[in-house]
């Protein structure tokens, strides 16, 4: 192996493996890596005259969706600052295709990366539990609004981050045959159970609900992992009962936030704004929080005025304060509608929304096809199992009912598209 090839492997191959962690450092490093990877991959396509990656139907769909996003934005031109998010959005799907190429070229599914993730999980698990009991984490970050955040400080995204790392970690240890159906590896059962516990203790209700959906789908779809998943679930239940018993304050009771607060939220109890507005929405019953209802009702008003092509990227934040759309007390006005499907239909209209539904439908079809295929295979094939995990991860990310961040934000876009590159790699690897 040449020095150049080694450098490429360490920078692009291992860099891709730990890319989700680069997002913790800030946007600059992750953006530099993202753009570098795209240029490297597409330069290689031309140099090697290998165009299978861009001739793929996934790439064609990404391109069509990007053109919809760009057209909607340019036809509703507000200013360049509002439009540049749409113009440069192309880098996100291109990164997914580039990731597929990188995984094809470099063998990165080795124990080095598995150990790296093990150390990271152990560090953040221990730090989170320390913060839960002491009130501060090891670097002094305090609990905010009765929520633990570990190294994320004021950003309350700990649960969502861990939830989305679990499938990736599972892929690495399965490929290395450290999890199989011949024996139960109790270390990984404990580690995954503790990671699930941190999602629970974080108080992030959406992340915890998506975690439940993730494991339900894996149990339903991937028969080879059922025994392992059962062990993880029962271990988690035990930990979720025992660990909170030693909390320093009842305000840190995760069950209270997860279940009691959710119930109170539905019936409109506990906050003045609920009491004030609950008679006006769904006959005293809230499907989501009062704030989310405001976002969705305002989105509906804006959508009715721009039904076909939408408002463009960032159109919602530009129009939500317009007196034509404004709700009572300016309810619902924000940077985005806090739901991917609502954001897409407002930003790109019916055209973009149909494209999103097609993508979700395709993933659902692929899941049923995969379940049928794996049901006929008795051996434990790591690449086939990994394919299923990544497919389910994409499905969970596209789940319609979950409140979400800004779809066109770098962080959330990576959450959606990063697993796609892995799925395409495992799918074609197994088919070979």
C-alpha positions as CSV (number, residue, x, y, z in Angstrom):
1,X,0.0,0.0,0.0
2,X,1.5,3.4,-1.1
3,X,1.8,6.3,1.3
4,X,-0.7,8.2,-0.7
5,X,-3.3,5.4,-0.4
6,X,-2.7,5.2,3.3
7,X,-3.2,8.9,3.8
8,X,-6.4,8.8,1.7
9,X,-7.6,5.8,3.8
10,X,-6.9,7.6,7.1
11,X,-8.4,10.9,6.1
12,X,-11.4,9.8,4.0
13,X,-12.0,6.3,5.2
14,X,-11.6,6.7,8.9
15,X,-12.8,10.3,8.7
16,X,-16.1,9.0,7.3
17,X,-16.4,6.5,10.1
18,X,-16.2,9.1,12.8
19,X,-17.9,11.9,10.8
20,X,-20.9,12.1,13.2
21,X,-18.5,13.0,16.0
22,X,-17.0,15.8,13.8
23,X,-20.3,17.5,14.0
24,X,-19.7,18.0,17.7
25,X,-16.7,20.1,17.1
26,X,-18.6,22.6,15.0
27,X,-19.6,23.2,11.4
28,X,-16.3,24.3,10.0
29,X,-14.4,21.0,10.3
30,X,-17.4,18.9,9.2
31,X,-18.0,21.1,6.2
32,X,-14.3,21.0,5.2
33,X,-14.4,17.2,5.4
34,X,-17.8,17.0,3.6
35,X,-16.7,19.1,0.6
36,X,-13.2,17.5,0.4
37,X,-14.9,14.0,0.3
38,X,-17.2,15.1,-2.5
39,X,-14.4,16.5,-4.6
40,X,-12.2,13.5,-4.0
41,X,-15.0,11.0,-4.9
42,X,-16.1,12.8,-8.1
43,X,-12.5,13.4,-9.2
44,X,-12.0,9.6,-8.8
45,X,-15.1,8.9,-10.8
46,X,-13.7,10.8,-13.7
47,X,-10.1,9.5,-13.3
48,X,-11.2,5.8,-13.0
49,X,-14.1,6.3,-15.6
50,X,-16.3,4.6,-13.0
51,X,-19.8,6.2,-13.2
52,X,-21.9,3.5,-11.5
53,X,-22.4,5.7,-8.4
54,X,-24.0,8.6,-10.3
55,X,-25.9,6.3,-12.7
56,X,-27.7,4.9,-9.7
57,X,-31.4,5.6,-9.3
58,X,-30.8,7.1,-5.8
59,X,-28.6,9.7,-7.3
60,X,-31.2,10.6,-9.9
61,X,-33.9,10.9,-7.2
62,X,-31.6,13.2,-5.1
63,X,-30.9,15.3,-8.2
64,X,-34.6,15.7,-8.9
65,X,-35.4,16.6,-5.3
66,X,-32.6,19.1,-5.3
67,X,-33.9,20.8,-8.4
68,X,-37.3,21.0,-6.8
69,X,-35.8,22.7,-3.7
70,X,-33.7,25.1,-5.8
71,X,-36.6,26.0,-8.1
72,X,-39.0,26.7,-5.2
73,X,-36.4,29.0,-3.6
74,X,-35.4,30.9,-6.7
75,X,-39.0,31.5,-7.8
76,X,-39.6,32.9,-4.3
77,X,-36.4,35.0,-4.2
78,X,-36.2,37.1,-1.0
79,X,-32.4,37.7,-0.9
80,X,-29.2,35.8,-1.5
81,X,-28.8,34.9,2.2
82,X,-32.1,33.1,2.2
83,X,-31.4,31.4,-1.1
84,X,-27.8,30.1,-0.5
85,X,-29.1,27.3,1.8
86,X,-31.0,25.9,-1.2
87,X,-28.1,26.5,-3.7
88,X,-25.6,24.6,-1.5
89,X,-28.0,21.9,-0.4
90,X,-26.7,19.8,-3.3
91,X,-23.6,19.0,-1.2
92,X,-25.7,16.9,1.2
93,X,-27.0,14.2,-1.3
94,X,-23.6,14.3,-3.1
95,X,-21.9,13.4,0.2
96,X,-24.2,10.3,0.5
97,X,-23.0,9.1,-2.9
98,X,-19.4,10.0,-2.1
99,X,-19.7,8.0,1.2
100,X,-20.7,4.9,-0.8
101,X,-17.6,5.3,-3.0
102,X,-15.3,5.7,0.0
103,X,-16.7,2.6,1.7
104,X,-16.2,0.7,-1.5
105,X,-12.6,1.8,-1.9
106,X,-11.3,1.5,1.7
107,X,-11.8,-1.4,4.2
108,X,-12.7,0.6,7.3
109,X,-15.0,-1.9,9.1
110,X,-12.3,-3.1,11.5
111,X,-11.9,-3.4,15.2
112,X,-10.0,-0.1,15.4
113,X,-13.2,1.9,14.7
114,X,-15.2,-0.4,16.9
115,X,-12.9,0.2,19.9
116,X,-13.0,3.9,19.1
117,X,-16.8,3.9,19.4
118,X,-16.7,1.8,22.5
119,X,-14.4,4.3,24.2
120,X,-16.7,7.2,23.1
121,X,-19.9,5.4,24.3
122,X,-18.3,4.6,27.7
123,X,-17.0,8.1,28.1
124,X,-20.3,9.8,27.3
125,X,-22.3,7.2,29.3
126,X,-20.2,7.7,32.4
127,X,-20.2,11.5,32.0
128,X,-24.0,11.6,31.6
129,X,-24.6,9.4,34.7
130,X,-22.1,11.6,36.7
131,X,-24.0,14.7,35.6
132,X,-27.3,13.0,36.5
133,X,-26.2,12.3,40.1
134,X,-23.9,15.2,40.8
135,X,-25.5,18.0,38.9
136,X,-22.4,18.8,36.8
137,X,-20.5,16.8,34.2
138,X,-16.7,16.2,34.4
139,X,-16.0,19.5,32.6
140,X,-18.5,21.5,34.7
141,X,-21.5,21.7,32.4
142,X,-24.6,22.0,34.7
143,X,-28.0,20.5,34.3
144,X,-30.3,22.8,32.4
145,X,-34.1,22.9,32.7
146,X,-33.8,19.5,34.6
147,X,-32.2,17.9,31.5
148,X,-28.8,16.3,31.3
149,X,-26.6,17.3,28.3
150,X,-23.2,15.9,29.1
151,X,-20.5,17.5,26.8
152,X,-23.2,19.2,24.7
153,X,-23.6,21.9,27.3
154,X,-26.5,24.3,26.5
155,X,-27.5,22.2,23.5
156,X,-30.1,19.6,24.7
157,X,-29.4,17.1,22.0
158,X,-27.7,14.3,23.9
159,X,-30.5,11.8,23.5
160,X,-30.9,12.4,19.8
161,X,-27.2,12.1,19.1
162,X,-26.8,8.8,21.0
163,X,-30.0,7.4,19.5
164,X,-28.6,7.9,16.0
165,X,-25.1,6.6,16.9
166,X,-26.5,3.2,18.2
167,X,-27.3,1.8,14.7
168,X,-23.9,2.8,13.3
169,X,-22.1,1.2,16.2
170,X,-24.1,-2.0,15.8
171,X,-23.1,-2.1,12.2
172,X,-19.4,-2.0,13.0
173,X,-19.5,-4.7,15.7
174,X,-21.7,-7.0,13.6
175,X,-19.4,-6.7,10.5
176,X,-16.5,-7.7,12.9
177,X,-18.6,-10.7,14.0
178,X,-18.7,-9.5,17.6
179,X,-22.4,-9.8,17.6
180,X,-24.0,-12.9,16.1
181,X,-26.7,-15.4,16.8
182,X,-24.4,-18.1,18.0
183,X,-23.8,-16.5,21.3
184,X,-24.9,-13.4,23.3
185,X,-22.1,-10.9,23.8
186,X,-23.1,-9.5,27.2
187,X,-20.6,-6.7,27.0
188,X,-22.4,-5.2,24.0
189,X,-25.8,-5.9,25.6
190,X,-24.7,-3.9,28.6
191,X,-23.2,-1.1,26.5
192,X,-26.2,-0.7,24.2
193,X,-28.6,-0.9,27.2
194,X,-26.7,1.9,28.9
195,X,-26.7,4.0,25.7
196,X,-30.5,3.5,25.6
197,X,-30.6,4.5,29.3
198,X,-28.9,7.8,28.5
199,X,-31.5,8.6,25.8
200,X,-34.1,8.0,28.4
201,X,-32.4,10.1,31.1
202,X,-31.9,12.9,28.7
203,X,-35.6,13.6,28.8
204,X,-35.8,13.9,25.0
205,X,-39.3,12.4,24.3
206,X,-39.0,12.4,20.6
207,X,-35.6,10.7,20.6
208,X,-36.8,8.1,23.1
209,X,-39.9,7.4,21.0
210,X,-37.8,7.0,17.9
211,X,-35.5,4.7,19.8
212,X,-38.4,2.5,20.6
213,X,-39.4,2.5,17.0
214,X,-35.9,1.7,15.9
215,X,-35.7,-1.5,18.1
216,X,-39.3,-2.5,17.3
217,X,-38.4,-2.3,13.5
218,X,-35.2,-4.2,14.0
219,X,-37.0,-6.9,16.0
220,X,-39.7,-7.1,13.4
221,X,-37.5,-7.0,10.3
222,X,-34.2,-8.6,11.2
223,X,-34.8,-12.1,12.6
224,X,-31.1,-12.7,13.3
225,X,-31.0,-9.9,15.9
226,X,-34.2,-10.8,17.9
227,X,-32.4,-12.6,20.7
228,X,-29.9,-9.8,21.1
229,X,-32.6,-7.2,21.1
230,X,-34.7,-9.0,23.7
231,X,-31.6,-9.0,26.0
232,X,-31.1,-5.3,25.4
233,X,-34.7,-4.4,26.1
234,X,-34.9,-6.3,29.4
235,X,-31.5,-4.9,30.5
236,X,-32.7,-1.4,29.7
237,X,-35.9,-1.8,31.6
238,X,-34.0,-3.0,34.7
239,X,-31.6,0.0,34.4
240,X,-34.5,2.5,33.8
241,X,-36.1,1.2,37.1
242,X,-33.0,1.1,39.2
243,X,-30.8,4.1,38.2
244,X,-33.4,6.9,38.7
245,X,-34.1,5.6,42.2
246,X,-30.9,7.3,43.4
247,X,-31.5,10.7,41.8
248,X,-30.8,13.8,43.8
249,X,-34.0,15.5,42.8
250,X,-37.5,14.5,41.8
251,X,-37.2,17.1,39.0
252,X,-34.8,14.7,37.3
253,X,-37.4,11.9,37.2
254,X,-37.4,10.8,33.5
255,X,-40.7,8.9,33.8
256,X,-42.4,12.1,35.0
257,X,-41.2,14.0,31.9
258,X,-41.7,11.2,29.4
259,X,-45.2,10.2,30.4
260,X,-46.9,12.6,32.9
261,X,-45.8,15.7,31.0
262,X,-46.9,14.2,27.7
263,X,-50.3,13.3,29.1
264,X,-50.7,16.8,30.6
265,X,-49.6,18.3,27.3
266,X,-52.3,16.4,25.4
267,X,-55.1,17.5,27.7
268,X,-53.8,21.0,27.9
269,X,-53.0,21.0,31.6
270,X,-50.2,22.7,33.5
271,X,-49.4,25.8,31.7
272,X,-51.3,29.1,31.3
273,X,-50.8,29.1,27.5
274,X,-52.5,25.8,27.3
275,X,-55.4,26.9,29.4
276,X,-55.8,30.1,27.4
277,X,-55.8,28.4,24.0
278,X,-57.0,24.8,24.5
279,X,-60.6,25.6,23.6
280,X,-59.6,26.8,20.2
281,X,-57.7,23.7,19.0
282,X,-59.1,20.2,18.5
283,X,-61.8,20.6,21.1
284,X,-59.4,20.8,24.1
285,X,-57.1,18.0,23.0
286,X,-53.6,18.7,21.7
287,X,-52.0,16.1,19.5
288,X,-48.6,17.9,20.0
289,X,-47.6,20.7,22.3
290,X,-49.2,24.2,22.1
291,X,-46.1,25.5,20.4
292,X,-46.1,22.8,17.7
293,X,-49.8,23.4,17.1
294,X,-48.9,27.0,16.4
295,X,-46.2,26.0,14.0
296,X,-48.5,23.6,12.1
297,X,-51.5,26.0,11.9
298,X,-49.3,28.8,10.7
299,X,-47.7,26.5,8.2
300,X,-51.1,25.5,6.9
301,X,-52.0,29.2,6.3
302,X,-48.8,29.8,4.4
303,X,-49.2,26.6,2.4
304,X,-52.7,27.6,1.3
305,X,-51.2,30.7,-0.3
306,X,-48.3,28.8,-1.9
307,X,-49.6,25.3,-2.6
308,X,-47.8,24.2,-5.7
309,X,-44.1,25.3,-5.4
310,X,-44.1,26.4,-1.8
311,X,-42.2,29.3,-0.3
312,X,-38.6,28.1,-0.8
313,X,-36.0,27.4,1.8
314,X,-36.3,29.8,4.7
315,X,-39.6,31.1,3.3
316,X,-41.4,30.1,6.5
317,X,-39.3,32.3,8.7
318,X,-39.6,35.2,6.2
319,X,-43.4,35.0,5.9
320,X,-44.5,34.0,9.4
321,X,-44.5,37.5,10.7
322,X,-46.4,38.9,7.7
323,X,-49.8,40.2,8.9
324,X,-51.5,38.1,6.2
325,X,-50.5,34.9,8.0
326,X,-49.9,35.9,11.6
327,X,-51.8,34.1,14.3
328,X,-53.0,35.4,17.6
329,X,-50.0,36.7,19.7
330,X,-47.7,35.7,16.8
331,X,-48.1,32.0,17.8
332,X,-46.1,29.6,15.7
333,X,-43.6,32.0,14.1
334,X,-40.1,30.5,14.2
335,X,-37.1,29.7,11.9
336,X,-38.9,26.5,10.7
337,X,-42.1,24.5,11.4
338,X,-40.4,21.8,13.5
339,X,-41.5,18.8,11.4
340,X,-39.8,17.6,8.3
341,X,-43.0,16.8,6.4
342,X,-44.6,20.2,7.3
343,X,-41.3,22.0,6.4
344,X,-41.1,20.3,3.0
345,X,-44.7,21.0,2.0
346,X,-44.4,24.7,3.1
347,X,-40.9,25.1,1.4
348,X,-41.5,23.1,-1.8
349,X,-45.2,22.8,-2.1
350,X,-47.1,19.8,-3.2
351,X,-44.4,18.9,-5.7
352,X,-41.7,18.5,-3.1
353,X,-44.0,16.9,-0.7
354,X,-44.9,14.2,-3.2
355,X,-41.2,13.5,-3.8
356,X,-40.8,13.0,0.0
357,X,-43.8,10.7,0.1
358,X,-42.3,8.7,-2.8
359,X,-39.0,8.4,-0.8
360,X,-40.8,7.2,2.3
361,X,-42.9,4.8,0.3
362,X,-39.8,3.4,-1.4
363,X,-38.0,2.8,1.9
364,X,-41.1,1.1,3.3
365,X,-41.3,-1.2,0.2
366,X,-37.5,-1.9,0.5
367,X,-38.1,-2.9,4.2
368,X,-40.8,-5.5,3.3
369,X,-38.7,-6.8,0.4
370,X,-35.7,-7.1,2.7
371,X,-37.7,-8.9,5.4
372,X,-38.9,-11.4,2.9
373,X,-35.4,-11.9,1.6
374,X,-33.7,-12.4,5.0
375,X,-36.5,-14.7,6.1
376,X,-35.3,-17.2,3.5
377,X,-31.6,-17.0,4.6
378,X,-30.4,-19.0,7.6
379,X,-26.8,-17.9,7.8
380,X,-25.7,-14.8,9.8
381,X,-24.4,-12.6,7.0
382,X,-22.9,-9.4,8.5
383,X,-23.3,-7.3,5.4
384,X,-26.9,-8.3,5.0
385,X,-27.7,-7.5,8.7
386,X,-25.9,-4.2,8.3
387,X,-28.0,-3.4,5.2
388,X,-31.2,-4.0,7.2
389,X,-30.0,-1.8,10.1
390,X,-29.2,1.1,7.8
391,X,-32.5,0.7,6.0
392,X,-34.4,0.9,9.2
393,X,-32.4,3.9,10.3
394,X,-33.4,5.8,7.2
395,X,-37.0,4.8,7.9
396,X,-36.9,6.0,11.4
397,X,-35.3,9.3,10.3
398,X,-38.1,9.8,7.8
399,X,-40.9,8.9,10.3
400,X,-43.6,11.5,9.6
401,X,-45.1,12.1,13.1
402,X,-41.9,13.2,14.9
403,X,-41.1,16.8,15.7
404,X,-37.7,17.7,14.2
405,X,-35.1,20.3,13.6
406,X,-34.5,22.3,10.4
407,X,-34.3,19.8,7.5
408,X,-31.9,22.1,5.6
409,X,-29.6,22.5,8.6
410,X,-26.2,20.8,8.2
411,X,-26.7,18.7,11.3
412,X,-30.1,17.3,10.5
413,X,-29.4,16.9,6.8
414,X,-26.5,14.7,7.7
415,X,-28.7,12.6,10.0
416,X,-30.9,12.0,7.0
417,X,-28.4,11.3,4.3
418,X,-25.3,9.8,6.1
419,X,-27.0,6.4,6.5
420,X,-28.0,6.4,2.8
421,X,-24.4,6.0,1.7
422,X,-23.9,3.1,4.1
423,X,-27.1,1.4,3.0
424,X,-26.1,1.7,-0.7
425,X,-22.7,0.2,0.1
426,X,-24.1,-2.8,2.1
427,X,-26.8,-3.4,-0.5
428,X,-24.4,-3.7,-3.4
429,X,-21.7,-5.4,-1.3
430,X,-24.2,-8.2,-0.5
431,X,-25.5,-8.4,-4.0
432,X,-22.0,-9.0,-5.3
